[in-house]
Amino acid sequence: MLLEFFRWLSDSFSSFSVFNYISLRAVLAVITSLFVSFSFGPWFIRKLGDYSFGEYIRSDGPEDHLKKSGTPTMGGGLILISILISTLLWADLSNRYIWLLILVTGGFGIIGLVDDYSKIKKKNSDGLRAIHKYLLQSIIGLGVATYLLMTATSPLQTELLIPFFKDLSLPLGTFGFLILSYLVIVGSSNAVNLTDGLDGLAIMPIVMVISALGVFAYLSGNTIFASYLGIPYISGTGELTIFCAAIVGAGLGFLWFNAYPAEVFMGDLGSLSLGAAMGTLAVIVRQEIVLLIMAGVFVVETISVALQVSYFRYTKFKYGHGRRIFLMAPLHHHYEKKGWKETQVVVRFWIISMILVLIGLASLKIR
């Protein structure tokens, strides 16, 4: 909105043409979403408390977590509002990728909202039935994958790029692209959801990974940079930097209230939507493998749950009683059970995420 206004002003005052630069608008998007978060955060959290939208803690979890029961949840709503306002103000709204990200984030946000409300209504930690949740996620995920396939303008936009190797990619074909894109989008959404179990644990890695994806989006949308770095040029992706910047500002603003001891939790409303946005961004800029590296914390957390459940079921079938690989899954609870303090787990996972993001960014130059 503001971009169009400044473009109109630039016809008479050339100094306003500076707002055409993505870099400036990205900075303004961060500041705007931060401002919205800080300004409305206390009121938003208070309203969640007034309506008794509190978190229900699983009874088999760490004992220290029981005191968190009743903490306002669905704080992801504050994140999404901040992202939306900032994006609408500073992004080029004629860009199709911007609207795609808004729709994906909003769609998965609605699924998370229903899931969170179901938990509150049932007064336990069980929300939507898993099959219903995955069905809704699959509809959106496959819809996004189909749209990106149909609107691809070059073969590179449907191939799997191999990082750290120059001009190396694997053709996926129609079926392969649809399946991979679906898995990345839905998988990212659920991976973030599984990781969001400690104060501040999920939001900071999201901020770091999204920041890096914003760099990839900016470079992919510039013919000179894309050619120099040997990555595919994808027209229009540069504008996604604004969306990424809005998430970064909203995420940091939310962390102010979500840091230990948390005043609010993002809930499935926030984790499912942000995870889906992260996955969709990676698919658009063709960096699925790099996402796998940078989002390593989310990946390992998901694998820990899959291994725990599979091994428990296998041993129960074979021996009559289930056995466990970890003291508790997801992995962050395993370390809590081993005696790590919650803040230790969180900060150490942040450090690991930072290292992995730097490795992902290094793939731009090491080829």
C-alpha positions in Angstrom: 0.0 0.0 0.0 2.7 2.5 1.1 4.9 1.3 -1.8 2.2 2.4 -4.4 1.8 5.7 -2.6 5.6 6.4 -2.7 5.8 5.4 -6.3 3.0 7.9 -7.1 5.0 10.6 -5.2 8.2 9.7 -7.0 6.6 10.9 -10.3 6.8 14.4 -8.8 9.6 14.0 -6.2 12.4 11.7 -7.4 13.7 11.3 -3.9 10.8 9.0 -3.1 12.1 6.5 -5.7 14.4 5.2 -3.0 11.4 3.1 -1.7 11.7 1.0 -4.8 14.8 -0.6 -3.3 14.0 -4.0 -1.7 16.7 -3.5 0.8 15.2 -0.4 2.3 11.7 -1.8 2.4 13.0 -5.0 4.0 14.4 -2.9 6.9 11.2 -1.0 7.1 9.2 -4.3 7.2 11.3 -5.5 10.1 10.7 -2.3 12.0 7.0 -2.2 11.2 6.3 -5.8 12.4 8.4 -5.2 15.5 6.4 -2.0 16.3 3.1 -3.8 15.8 4.3 -6.7 18.1 5.5 -4.4 20.8 2.5 -2.1 20.6 -0.3 -4.6 20.6 1.5 -7.5 22.4 0.5 -6.7 26.0 -3.1 -6.0 25.0 -3.3 -9.2 22.9 -1.9 -11.4 25.7 -4.2 -9.8 28.2 -7.2 -10.5 25.9 -6.1 -14.2 25.5 -6.1 -14.4 29.3 -9.5 -12.7 29.6 -11.0 -15.3 27.3 -9.3 -18.1 29.2 -7.3 -19.2 26.1 -4.7 -21.0 28.2 -2.4 -23.9 27.4 -3.0 -27.4 28.6 0.2 -29.2 29.4 0.6 -33.0 28.7 0.5 -34.9 32.0 3.4 -37.2 31.0 5.8 -34.3 30.3 8.5 -32.9 32.5 7.2 -32.0 36.0 8.5 -28.5 35.7 6.2 -27.8 32.8 3.0 -28.3 34.8 3.4 -24.8 36.2 3.0 -23.5 32.7 -0.6 -24.8 32.5 -3.0 -21.9 31.9 -0.4 -19.6 30.2 -2.1 -17.8 27.3 -1.7 -19.6 24.0 -2.6 -18.8 20.4 0.0 -16.0 20.5 0.7 -16.9 16.9 -2.2 -14.6 16.1 0.0 -11.7 17.1 2.8 -12.9 14.8 0.4 -13.3 11.9 -1.2 -9.9 12.4 2.3 -8.3 12.5 3.4 -10.1 9.4 0.2 -9.2 7.5 0.3 -5.5 8.3 4.0 -5.1 7.5 3.7 -7.1 4.3 0.7 -5.2 3.0 2.4 -1.9 3.8 5.8 -2.5 2.2 5.5 -5.3 -0.3 4.6 -5.0 -4.0 1.1 -6.4 -3.9 1.1 -7.2 -7.6 3.7 -9.9 -6.9 2.0 -13.4 -7.1 4.5 -14.9 -4.7 3.6 -12.5 -2.0 -0.1 -13.4 -2.2 0.8 -17.1 -2.3 2.8 -16.8 0.9 0.0 -14.8 2.5 -2.6 -17.5 1.6 -0.4 -20.4 2.7 0.5 -18.8 6.0 -3.2 -17.8 6.6 -4.5 -21.2 5.6 -2.2 -23.2 7.9 -2.9 -20.6 10.5 -6.6 -21.4 10.4 -5.8 -25.1 10.8 -3.7 -24.2 13.8 -6.4 -21.9 15.2 -9.0 -24.7 15.1 -6.6 -27.1 16.6 -5.8 -24.7 19.5 -9.4 -24.0 20.1 -10.2 -27.7 20.2 -7.7 -28.2 22.9 -9.2 -25.4 24.9 -12.7 -26.6 24.4 -11.8 -30.2 25.4 -9.7 -28.9 28.3 -6.7 -31.2 27.4 -3.7 -31.3 25.1 -5.6 -33.2 22.4 -6.7 -31.0 19.5 -7.9 -31.9 16.1 -7.7 -35.6 15.1 -4.4 -36.2 13.4 -6.0 -37.5 10.2 -8.2 -34.4 9.9 -5.2 -32.1 10.5 -3.1 -33.8 7.9 -5.9 -33.9 5.4 -6.4 -30.1 5.6 -2.6 -29.6 5.4 -2.4 -31.9 2.4 -5.1 -30.0 0.5 -3.2 -26.7 0.9 0.2 -28.3 0.4 -0.7 -30.0 -2.8 -2.6 -26.9 -4.0 0.5 -24.8 -3.6 2.7 -27.4 -5.3 0.3 -27.6 -8.3 0.3 -23.9 -8.6 4.1 -23.6 -8.6 4.3 -26.4 -11.2 1.8 -24.8 -13.5 3.4 -21.3 -13.3 7.0 -22.5 -13.7 8.7 -20.6 -16.5 11.8 -22.7 -16.8 12.9 -26.4 -16.2 15.2 -25.2 -13.3 12.1 -24.1 -11.4 11.0 -27.7 -11.1 14.4 -29.4 -10.6 16.1 -30.3 -7.3 19.2 -28.2 -6.9 22.2 -29.9 -5.2 24.1 -27.4 -2.9 27.9 -27.1 -2.9 28.1 -28.3 -6.5 28.0 -26.0 -9.5 25.3 -26.6 -12.2 24.2 -29.8 -10.6 20.5 -30.5 -10.3 18.2 -33.5 -10.6 15.1 -33.4 -12.8 12.1 -34.4 -10.8 9.3 -34.6 -13.3 5.7 -33.6 -12.6 5.0 -36.3 -10.0 8.4 -35.9 -8.3 8.0 -32.1 -8.0 4.5 -32.4 -6.5 5.5 -35.0 -4.0 8.7 -33.2 -2.9 7.0 -29.8 -2.6 4.2 -31.3 -0.6 6.6 -33.1 1.8 8.6 -29.9 2.3 5.6 -27.7 3.0 3.6 -30.0 5.2 6.8 -31.5 6.7 8.1 -28.1 7.7 4.8 -27.1 9.2 4.7 -30.2 11.5 8.4 -30.1 12.3 8.1 -26.6 13.7 4.9 -27.7 15.6 6.8 -30.6 17.2 9.7 -28.4 18.2 7.6 -25.7 19.8 7.7 -27.2 23.3 10.0 -24.9 25.3 9.9 -21.1 25.9 11.5 -19.4 22.9 12.8 -22.7 21.4 11.1 -22.6 18.1 10.8 -18.9 17.3 14.5 -18.0 17.2 15.5 -20.8 14.8 12.5 -19.8 12.6 13.8 -16.2 12.6 17.3 -17.4 11.6 16.2 -19.8 8.8 13.7 -17.3 7.4 16.4 -14.6 7.4 18.6 -16.9 5.3 15.8 -17.8 3.0 15.2 -14.1 2.5 18.9 -13.8 1.3 18.3 -16.6 -1.1 15.1 -15.0 -2.3 16.8 -11.6 -2.9 19.7 -13.2 -4.8 17.4 -15.5 -6.9 15.4 -12.5 -8.0 18.4 -10.6 -9.3 19.8 -11.7 -12.6 23.3 -10.4 -11.9 23.6 -12.1 -8.5 21.9 -15.3 -9.6 24.3 -15.6 -12.6 27.4 -14.9 -10.5 26.4 -17.4 -7.8 25.2 -20.1 -10.1 21.7 -20.3 -8.7 18.5 -20.1 -10.9 17.1 -16.7 -11.6 13.4 -16.7 -10.7 11.6 -13.5 -11.6 9.7 -11.9 -8.7 11.3 -13.8 -5.8 13.3 -10.7 -4.7 10.0 -9.3 -3.4 9.8 -12.2 -1.0 12.6 -10.6 1.0 9.9 -8.2 2.3 7.8 -11.1 3.5 10.8 -12.7 5.2 11.7 -9.4 6.8 8.2 -9.1 8.2 8.4 -12.6 9.7 11.8 -11.7 11.3 10.4 -8.6 12.9 7.3 -10.3 14.1 9.3 -13.3 15.4 11.7 -11.1 17.4 8.7 -9.1 18.7 7.0 -12.3 19.8 10.2 -13.6 21.4 10.1 -10.6 23.7 7.0 -12.1 25.3 7.9 -15.8 24.7 11.3 -15.8 26.3 11.6 -17.7 29.5 9.5 -17.5 31.5 7.0 -17.2 28.7 4.1 -14.8 29.0 2.4 -16.4 26.0 2.8 -19.4 23.7 2.5 -19.3 19.9 0.3 -22.4 19.8 -0.4 -24.4 16.7 -1.7 -21.2 15.2 1.8 -19.9 15.0 3.9 -23.0 14.6 1.9 -24.6 11.7 1.7 -21.3 9.8 5.3 -20.3 10.2 6.5 -23.8 9.4 4.4 -23.9 6.2 5.7 -20.4 5.2 9.3 -21.6 5.7 8.7 -24.7 3.5 7.0 -22.8 0.8 9.8 -20.2 0.6 12.3 -23.0 0.2 10.3 -24.6 -2.6 9.9 -21.3 -4.5 13.6 -20.5 -4.4 14.5 -24.1 -5.1 16.6 -24.6 -1.9 14.9 -27.7 -0.4 18.2 -29.4 0.5 19.6 -26.3 2.0 16.5 -25.9 4.1 17.1 -29.5 5.3 20.5 -28.3 6.5 19.5 -25.0 8.0 16.4 -26.3 9.7 18.4 -29.2 11.1 17.0 -28.7 14.6 13.5 -29.0 13.4 14.5 -32.1 11.3 16.2 -33.9 14.3 13.3 -33.1 16.6 10.9 -34.7 14.1 13.1 -37.7 13.5 13.3 -38.3 17.3 9.5 -38.5 17.5 9.3 -40.9 14.5 12.0 -43.1 16.0 10.5 -43.1 19.4 7.0 -44.0 18.2 8.2 -46.7 15.7 10.6 -48.4 18.2 7.9 -48.4 20.9 5.4 -50.0 18.7 7.9 -52.5 17.3 9.1 -53.6 20.8 5.5 -53.7 22.1 4.5 -56.0 19.2 7.6 -58.2 19.6 8.1 -58.3 23.4 4.7 -57.4 24.7 5.8 -54.1 26.2 7.1 -51.0 24.5 10.7 -49.7 24.9 12.0 -46.3 24.3 15.2 -44.9 22.6 15.0 -41.5 24.3 13.9 -40.7 27.8 11.2 -38.6 26.2 10.4 -37.3 22.7 10.7 -34.7 21.1 14.4 -34.5 21.7 14.4 -31.3 23.7 12.4 -33.2 26.4 15.1 -36.0 26.4 17.7 -33.4 27.5 15.4 -32.0 30.1 15.0 -35.5 31.5 18.8 -35.8 31.6 19.0 -32.8 33.8 19.5 -29.8 31.4 17.7 -26.7 32.5 15.1 -25.4 30.0 17.1 -22.3 29.2 20.2 -24.5 28.5 18.3 -26.6 26.0 16.9 -23.5 24.3 20.1 -21.6 24.0 22.1 -24.6 22.9 19.6 -25.4 20.2 19.8 -21.8 19.1 23.6 -22.0 18.7 23.2 -25.2 16.7 20.7 -23.5 14.5 23.0 -20.5 13.9 25.8 -22.9 12.8 23.5 -24.8 10.4 22.2 -21.6 8.9 25.7 -20.3 8.3 26.5 -23.6 6.6 23.5 -23.2 4.4 24.5 -19.7 3.4 28.0 -20.9 2.7 26.5 -23.1 -0.1 26.0 -19.9 -2.1 29.7 -19.5 -2.6 31.1 -23.0 -2.1 30.3 -24.6 -5.4 
